[in-house]
Amino acid sequence: MAHAASLSPALTGARASNVNYLGAARCRRKFELFYPQGFQDETYQVAERSYKERAHLEWQTELGAAEFRKLLARGEFRRIADIAVRIESRTNLLFSFEKMALRDALKTPAGARLFATELYAFLWGRGSPRRRFEDWVQAVADLPRRRTRVLTWPLVTVFGFIARPERHLLLKPKVTRKAARSYGFDFEYQPLPAWSVYQRLLTFAAIIRRDLDHKPGFKARDLIDVQSFIWVQGSAEYEP
């Protein structure tokens, strides 16, 4: 696992402090209702972390940066797409309609090639984080479309989250918006994937890590823990 990210200077100050700390404390207590030992809780490991971490480790083995480059150099775009879809399919991170839309979009050689080349550029390419994210969003928007749309926030963010959870975070809109309201964070969400929203999501994640960092059992190892914390706040399955 890579080292944990922290709040950068650009994410501190007024933007990072616009949080209701009573809300932050309530969110931590809600998490403790289900997982008293925080991120070290054995039940948490089984229920929330293990399958996400397993997907990440599988990705590292089959589509780590070096192996990904080799497959691209050999023109094995279909294999890259198939591996990515297979690894994601073993999680519950996407809705079934998103999984189906992605599979349909990758059936053509052109779709598989676009997906593979632009996903590598997003994960490990050159350029600013903003440019790489925006190029990836455009690539997803350009994938062949049959019955339903491919350009959703979960689909745009899931592969970064699986491949590089030290850097990227999954955005589930309904859950994240509810968690942000509970926390007291002004998320400023918009439905169409855009860098400004994703940057705010990463700011929210950094604030959560900062606020939890010194609480025993709550030092996040990566954004898998942060995503799980957000999920507990906003998901209907965690209503007390």
Secondary structure, DSSP 8 states (H G I E B T S, - for coil): --------GGG-THHHH---HHHHHHHHHHHHHH-TTGGG-HHHIIIIIHHHHHHHHHHHHHHSHHHHHHHHHTT-HHHHHHHHHHHHHTSSSS-HHHHHHHHHHTSSHHHHHHHHHHHHHHHH-SS-HHHHHHHHHHHHHHS--SSS----HHHHHHHHHHH-TTT-----HHHHHHHHHHHT------SS--HHHHHHHHHHHHHHHHHHTTSTT---SSHHHHHHHHHHHH-GGG--
